[in-house]
């Protein structure tokens, strides 16, 4: 199969069973073991990539067609992954991409992982939707915030619908920093960092965290080392009032901003890894029916449905989405189930935009997302590969 072609419709069948068997029987002491991911399609045997063992990391994105060019100019680094997903195997059936394996700051798009981690603990019986929280000096983040006494359920709605940072941080700390990171780790998303609440990355970037300032290990930290450093950064972050953090952050962006700092301080992912998280989040979440109902009710209130052409054409049975923005950063992600039974995911990322405030780029972002969806749902796609 050509690198430039769309992925063929995949029937994993025997190929998937062989892969799982090989993974179970892989030698635990071999450090350079690799295994071809093989699927059986109507056209024959197709190799989708290499799964590295034994570290368990998801491999790079499979070779797919290059996404259409953005219909309107977008500045900075850009990434896009749009795929039709097999709901049983979660394999991409058809996909287009631009820079699918490049790492980008996630901004508020990461908040859907907080919801997933929260619902896992709801299923485990360790929290209830009626548990209430007050806004305090050490948990208030930037921007608006909820009333005192708001329930976990209502905080989860504010987190997704209004992208409320304080609601997010309260919930993130309630479930535990590592529990949110585990959403990525359990899927082998080794380029995805989800561990920091919102105020933590702003405190780090503005220079207020002694832990962050005093180590070179943070950007590359993994596992227990990352968890330990994140807990220390979180302790640092809770020492300051939100308005003081805002002033220090404004000074940082006005006088010494370096876009590489975004990649060091923020939660991160790649378009392909975030697309993989979306497919798992909505199609194989492992949640109980009650938790899945909560998840779908909340995620349906995330931004994006009205901006999609498939919605305007009346072909959306269900949608869940989340976006985010920061200084020169814009991200949008979503899952779409169409009325004719197809399952789509998209992940758009912009970093280092010419505009400090990026929300006005939304229309241009969705014009590109829609072009990608049209390409995936259509018969032909141009391009010369995604690398």
C-alpha positions as CSV (number, residue, x, y, z in Angstrom):
1,X,0.0,0.0,0.0
2,X,1.3,3.4,-0.9
3,X,2.3,5.8,1.9
4,X,0.2,8.4,0.1
5,X,-3.0,6.4,0.2
6,X,-5.7,6.4,2.9
7,X,-5.6,3.5,5.3
8,X,-7.7,0.6,4.0
9,X,-10.8,-0.6,6.0
10,X,-9.2,-2.9,8.6
11,X,-10.5,-6.2,9.8
12,X,-8.1,-7.0,12.6
13,X,-9.2,-10.6,13.2
14,X,-6.4,-13.0,13.1
15,X,-3.8,-10.3,12.7
16,X,-4.8,-8.7,16.1
17,X,-4.8,-12.1,17.8
18,X,-1.2,-12.7,16.5
19,X,-0.1,-9.3,17.7
20,X,-1.6,-9.8,21.2
21,X,0.0,-13.2,21.5
22,X,3.4,-11.9,20.5
23,X,3.1,-9.1,23.0
24,X,2.3,-11.5,25.8
25,X,5.2,-13.8,24.9
26,X,7.8,-11.0,24.2
27,X,11.1,-11.5,26.1
28,X,11.2,-9.2,29.0
29,X,15.0,-8.7,29.0
30,X,15.3,-7.7,25.3
31,X,15.7,-4.0,24.9
32,X,15.5,-3.6,21.1
33,X,12.5,-5.9,20.3
34,X,10.1,-4.7,17.7
35,X,7.0,-6.2,16.2
36,X,5.2,-5.3,13.0
37,X,1.5,-4.4,13.6
38,X,-0.2,-6.6,11.0
39,X,-3.8,-6.5,10.0
40,X,-5.8,-8.5,7.5
41,X,-7.9,-6.3,5.1
42,X,-10.0,-7.2,2.1
43,X,-7.0,-6.2,-0.1
44,X,-4.6,-8.5,1.8
45,X,-1.9,-8.2,4.4
46,X,-1.1,-4.6,5.6
47,X,1.6,-3.5,8.0
48,X,0.6,-0.4,9.9
49,X,3.8,0.3,11.8
50,X,6.1,-1.0,14.5
51,X,5.2,-1.6,18.1
52,X,8.3,-1.2,20.4
53,X,8.7,-3.6,23.2
54,X,9.1,-3.9,26.1
55,X,8.6,-0.2,26.9
56,X,4.9,-0.3,25.8
57,X,5.0,3.1,24.0
58,X,2.6,3.6,21.1
59,X,4.6,3.8,17.9
60,X,4.6,6.8,15.6
61,X,1.5,7.5,13.5
62,X,1.0,5.1,10.6
63,X,1.7,6.4,7.1
64,X,-1.4,8.2,5.9
65,X,-2.2,10.9,3.3
66,X,-1.1,14.4,4.0
67,X,-4.0,16.6,5.2
68,X,-5.3,19.2,2.7
69,X,-3.7,22.6,3.1
70,X,-5.4,24.9,5.5
71,X,-8.1,26.8,3.5
72,X,-7.1,30.0,5.3
73,X,-3.6,31.0,6.6
74,X,-2.6,29.9,10.1
75,X,0.7,31.0,11.6
76,X,3.1,29.1,13.8
77,X,3.6,25.4,14.0
78,X,0.6,23.4,13.0
79,X,-0.5,19.8,13.6
80,X,-3.6,17.9,12.5
81,X,-4.9,14.3,12.8
82,X,-8.3,13.4,11.4
83,X,-9.3,9.7,11.2
84,X,-12.3,7.4,10.8
85,X,-11.9,4.8,13.5
86,X,-13.0,1.2,13.6
87,X,-15.1,1.1,16.8
88,X,-14.1,-2.4,17.7
89,X,-10.3,-2.3,17.2
90,X,-9.8,1.5,17.4
91,X,-7.6,1.2,14.3
92,X,-7.7,4.1,11.9
93,X,-9.7,3.0,8.8
94,X,-9.0,6.2,6.8
95,X,-6.9,9.2,8.0
96,X,-5.1,12.3,7.0
97,X,-2.5,14.2,8.9
98,X,0.0,17.0,9.2
99,X,2.9,16.7,11.7
100,X,1.0,13.9,13.5
101,X,4.0,13.0,15.7
102,X,5.1,16.6,16.6
103,X,4.7,17.6,20.3
104,X,2.4,20.6,21.0
105,X,1.1,22.3,24.2
106,X,-2.4,21.1,24.9
107,X,-3.8,24.1,26.9
108,X,-7.4,23.3,28.1
109,X,-7.8,20.4,25.7
110,X,-6.2,18.2,28.4
111,X,-9.2,18.7,30.7
112,X,-11.1,15.8,29.1
113,X,-8.5,13.5,30.7
114,X,-9.4,14.9,34.1
115,X,-13.0,14.0,33.5
116,X,-12.0,10.5,32.5
117,X,-9.8,10.0,35.5
118,X,-12.7,11.4,37.7
119,X,-15.2,8.9,36.3
120,X,-12.8,6.0,36.9
121,X,-12.8,6.9,40.5
122,X,-16.6,7.3,40.5
123,X,-16.8,3.7,39.3
124,X,-14.3,2.6,41.9
125,X,-16.5,4.2,44.6
126,X,-13.9,6.6,45.9
127,X,-15.9,9.8,45.2
128,X,-19.5,10.9,44.7
129,X,-20.9,13.4,42.3
130,X,-22.5,15.3,45.2
131,X,-19.2,16.0,47.1
132,X,-18.8,19.8,47.4
133,X,-15.8,22.1,47.3
134,X,-15.1,25.8,48.2
135,X,-12.8,28.1,46.2
136,X,-9.8,28.9,48.4
137,X,-6.5,30.8,48.1
138,X,-4.5,27.7,47.3
139,X,-6.9,26.2,44.7
140,X,-8.1,29.2,42.7
141,X,-6.6,29.4,39.2
142,X,-6.7,32.0,36.5
143,X,-9.9,33.4,35.1
144,X,-13.5,33.0,36.4
145,X,-14.3,30.4,39.1
146,X,-17.3,28.5,40.6
147,X,-19.3,29.4,43.6
148,X,-18.4,27.9,47.0
149,X,-20.1,24.6,47.7
150,X,-20.2,23.5,44.0
151,X,-20.6,19.8,43.6
152,X,-18.2,17.5,41.7
153,X,-20.8,17.0,39.0
154,X,-21.3,20.7,38.5
155,X,-17.5,21.3,38.6
156,X,-17.1,18.7,35.8
157,X,-19.7,20.6,33.7
158,X,-17.9,23.9,34.3
159,X,-14.5,22.3,33.4
160,X,-15.7,21.2,30.0
161,X,-18.4,23.7,29.0
162,X,-16.8,26.9,30.4
163,X,-13.2,25.6,30.4
164,X,-13.0,26.8,34.1
165,X,-9.5,26.5,35.3
166,X,-10.3,26.5,39.0
167,X,-12.9,23.8,38.6
168,X,-10.3,21.8,36.7
169,X,-7.6,22.2,39.3
170,X,-10.0,21.2,42.2
171,X,-11.0,18.0,40.3
172,X,-7.4,17.3,39.1
173,X,-6.1,17.4,42.7
174,X,-9.1,15.5,44.0
175,X,-8.4,12.5,41.8
176,X,-4.6,12.9,42.1
177,X,-2.0,14.2,39.7
178,X,-0.8,10.8,38.7
179,X,-4.3,9.5,38.2
180,X,-4.8,11.9,35.3
181,X,-1.4,11.1,33.9
182,X,-2.4,7.4,34.0
183,X,-5.0,8.1,31.3
184,X,-2.1,8.6,28.9
185,X,0.2,6.1,30.4
186,X,-2.3,3.3,30.3
187,X,-2.6,3.8,26.5
188,X,1.2,3.9,26.0
189,X,1.1,7.6,25.0
190,X,4.7,8.3,25.9
191,X,4.8,11.8,24.4
192,X,1.7,12.9,26.3
193,X,2.0,14.8,29.6
194,X,-1.2,15.4,31.5
195,X,0.0,15.6,35.1
196,X,0.0,19.3,35.9
197,X,-3.1,21.3,37.0
198,X,-3.5,24.6,35.2
199,X,-2.1,26.9,37.8
200,X,1.0,24.7,38.1
201,X,2.2,25.2,34.5
202,X,1.6,29.0,34.8
203,X,3.5,29.2,38.0
204,X,6.4,27.2,36.5
205,X,6.5,29.3,33.3
206,X,6.4,32.6,35.1
207,X,9.4,31.5,37.2
208,X,7.7,31.1,40.6
209,X,8.4,27.4,41.2
210,X,11.7,26.7,42.9
211,X,11.4,23.1,42.0
212,X,10.9,23.8,38.3
213,X,13.7,26.4,38.3
214,X,16.1,24.2,40.1
215,X,16.0,21.1,37.9
216,X,16.9,20.1,34.4
217,X,15.0,16.8,34.7
218,X,11.4,18.0,34.4
219,X,11.0,18.1,30.6
220,X,12.2,14.5,30.2
221,X,11.0,13.0,33.5
222,X,8.8,9.9,33.4
223,X,7.2,7.6,35.9
224,X,7.9,8.0,39.6
225,X,10.5,10.8,39.0
226,X,7.9,12.9,37.1
227,X,5.2,12.2,39.7
228,X,7.6,13.4,42.5
229,X,8.6,16.5,40.6
230,X,5.0,17.3,39.7
231,X,3.9,17.0,43.4
232,X,6.7,19.4,44.3
233,X,5.7,21.9,41.6
234,X,2.1,21.7,42.7
235,X,3.2,22.5,46.3
236,X,5.1,25.5,45.0
237,X,2.1,26.7,42.9
238,X,-0.3,26.6,45.9
239,X,1.7,29.2,47.8
240,X,0.6,32.1,45.6
241,X,-2.6,34.1,45.1
242,X,-4.1,33.7,41.6
243,X,-3.9,37.5,40.9
244,X,-0.2,37.5,41.8
245,X,0.4,34.6,39.4
246,X,-1.4,36.6,36.7
247,X,0.7,39.6,37.2
248,X,3.9,37.6,37.1
249,X,2.7,35.8,34.1
250,X,1.9,39.0,32.2
251,X,5.4,40.3,33.0
252,X,6.9,37.1,31.7
253,X,5.0,37.3,28.4
254,X,5.7,41.0,28.0
255,X,9.5,40.8,28.7
256,X,11.0,37.4,28.3
257,X,8.7,34.9,26.6
258,X,10.3,32.0,24.8
259,X,8.0,29.6,23.0
260,X,10.2,26.7,23.9
261,X,9.2,27.3,27.5
262,X,5.7,26.2,26.5
263,X,7.0,22.7,25.7
264,X,8.9,22.5,29.0
265,X,6.1,23.7,31.3
266,X,2.8,22.8,29.8
267,X,0.8,19.5,29.4
268,X,1.6,18.1,26.0
269,X,0.7,15.6,23.3
270,X,0.9,14.9,19.6
271,X,-2.0,15.1,17.2
272,X,-1.8,11.3,16.7
273,X,-1.5,10.5,20.4
274,X,-4.4,12.8,21.3
275,X,-6.5,11.2,18.5
276,X,-5.7,7.8,20.0
277,X,-6.8,9.1,23.5
278,X,-10.0,10.4,21.9
279,X,-10.8,7.1,20.3
280,X,-10.2,5.2,23.5
281,X,-12.0,7.8,25.6
282,X,-15.3,7.6,23.7
283,X,-15.3,4.1,22.2
284,X,-13.5,1.9,24.9
285,X,-13.4,4.0,28.1
286,X,-13.9,1.0,30.4
287,X,-16.5,3.0,32.3
288,X,-19.8,1.7,33.7
289,X,-23.0,2.7,31.9
290,X,-23.7,5.3,34.7
291,X,-20.2,6.9,34.3
292,X,-20.4,6.8,30.5
293,X,-23.7,8.6,30.7
294,X,-22.1,11.3,32.8
295,X,-19.1,11.5,30.5
296,X,-21.3,11.9,27.4
297,X,-23.6,14.4,28.9
298,X,-20.6,16.6,29.9
299,X,-18.4,16.2,26.8
300,X,-21.4,17.0,24.5
301,X,-21.2,20.5,26.0
302,X,-17.7,21.0,24.8
303,X,-17.1,23.4,21.9
304,X,-17.0,22.4,18.3
305,X,-20.2,20.7,17.2
306,X,-21.8,23.8,15.6
307,X,-18.5,24.5,13.7
308,X,-18.5,21.1,11.9
309,X,-19.8,20.7,8.4
310,X,-21.1,17.3,9.2
311,X,-23.3,18.9,11.8
312,X,-24.5,21.6,9.4
313,X,-25.4,18.8,6.9
314,X,-27.5,17.1,9.6
315,X,-25.2,14.0,9.8
316,X,-24.1,14.0,13.5
317,X,-25.7,11.5,15.9
318,X,-23.4,12.4,18.8
319,X,-20.5,14.7,19.5
320,X,-18.0,15.3,22.3
321,X,-15.3,17.9,22.1
322,X,-12.8,20.1,24.0
323,X,-10.7,23.1,22.9
324,X,-8.1,25.2,24.6
325,X,-6.1,28.4,24.0
326,X,-3.2,30.2,25.6
327,X,-0.5,32.8,24.6
328,X,0.1,31.9,20.9
329,X,-1.6,28.4,21.5
330,X,-4.8,27.0,20.1
331,X,-6.1,23.4,20.2
332,X,-9.3,21.7,19.3
333,X,-10.2,18.0,19.6
334,X,-13.4,16.0,19.1
335,X,-15.2,12.8,18.5
336,X,-18.1,12.5,16.1
337,X,-20.5,9.6,15.5
338,X,-22.3,10.2,12.3
339,X,-25.9,9.1,11.6
340,X,-24.7,6.7,9.0
341,X,-22.6,4.9,11.6
342,X,-19.1,6.2,11.2
343,X,-16.8,7.2,14.0
344,X,-14.4,10.2,13.5
345,X,-11.8,11.8,15.7
346,X,-9.9,15.1,15.1
347,X,-7.0,16.8,16.9
348,X,-5.9,20.3,15.7
349,X,-2.9,22.0,17.3
350,X,-1.3,25.5,16.8
351,X,1.8,26.7,18.6
352,X,3.7,29.9,18.3
353,X,0.9,31.8,16.5
354,X,1.5,35.4,15.5
355,X,-1.5,36.3,17.6
356,X,-1.0,36.3,21.4
357,X,-4.8,35.8,21.8
358,X,-5.7,33.0,19.5
359,X,-9.4,32.5,19.8
360,X,-10.1,34.6,16.7
361,X,-8.3,31.8,14.8
362,X,-11.1,29.4,15.6
363,X,-13.0,29.8,12.3
364,X,-9.7,29.1,10.4
365,X,-8.9,26.2,12.6
366,X,-12.3,24.5,11.9
367,X,-12.1,25.3,8.2
368,X,-9.0,23.1,8.2
369,X,-10.6,20.4,10.5
370,X,-13.6,20.3,8.1
371,X,-11.3,20.0,5.1
372,X,-9.7,17.0,6.8
373,X,-13.0,15.4,7.6
374,X,-14.2,15.9,4.1
375,X,-11.0,14.2,2.8
376,X,-11.5,11.3,5.2
377,X,-15.2,10.8,4.3
378,X,-14.6,11.3,0.6
379,X,-13.1,9.1,-2.1
380,X,-9.9,10.9,-3.0
381,X,-7.1,12.7,-1.1
382,X,-4.1,14.5,-2.5
383,X,-0.7,14.9,-0.8
384,X,2.7,13.3,-0.5
385,X,2.8,11.7,2.9
386,X,2.6,13.1,6.4
387,X,6.3,13.4,7.3
